[in-house]
């Protein structure tokens, strides 16, 4: 179990570092979602199911949906495709 926990912690650090270097907003949101899901699994391994459910629902669920809606409203989603078509 310790090896699995260490692998998850490694992925958690990798997600935290990669979201800072991501240039596309959509990729940043997807990495943030995976960070929240990994954190939810870690909470389950620490035998705290209430925090795991909350992290999965709020971190990966509600917050990500709000980020997607915000990107859609500011027209940031799909903007890269339109730029390439104009050139």
N, C-alpha and C positions, 0 to 999 in steps of 0.2 A: 504494500500500500504506500510505503514511503517513496518508492521510485515513481509511482503514478502521480503522487502529490508534487514531487519535484519537477516532473515533466509539465504538469499544469502550471506551476509557478514560472517555469521557463517561458511557456507560451504567454502567460500574463505579462511578463516583462517585455517579450517580443511585441505584443500588441501595443503596449504603452509606448514603446519607442517608435514603432512603425506609424502610429497615428500622428505623431509629431512631424514626421518627414513626408507624409502623404500630401500631394499637391491638389488632388481632386477631392472635393467635398463629399461626394458620394462614397468614395473609398474610405474616407475618414469615418463616416457613419457606419459603414459595414464593419470596419475594424473595431469601432466602439461597441457594436452589438456583440461581436465575438468576445470582446473583453468582458462584457457583462455576463455572457453565458458561461465563460470559464470561471468567473468569480462565483457564479451561482453553483457550479459543480464543486468548487472548493468549499463553499459554505455547507454543502451537503456532506462532504467528507469530514468536516469539522463538527458534524452532528448538530447542525443548527438549521432545521428545515424551514423554520419561519423566515429567517433571513434569506435563505435560498429562493423561496417562492417570491419574496418581495423583490429581490435583485432581478430575478427573471422577468417578473411582471413589469416593474418600473424601469429597470435599466435597459433590458433588451426589448421590451414591448412598448410602453407608453412613450418613453423618451425618444426612441428611434422613430416612431410614427410622427411625433412632433417635429423632429428634424427633417423627415421626408416632406412633410407638409410645408415647412418653412422653405426648403429648397425649391419646391414647386411654386410657391407664391413669389419668390424672388427670381424665378425663371433661371435658376442655376442648374436644374436637371435638364439634360438634353441640349444645353447651350454649346457644348463642345462639338456635337454633331452638326449644328447649324453653322458654326465657324468654318468647319472643314468643307462644307458644301459651297460656301460663298467664295472660297479661294480657288 
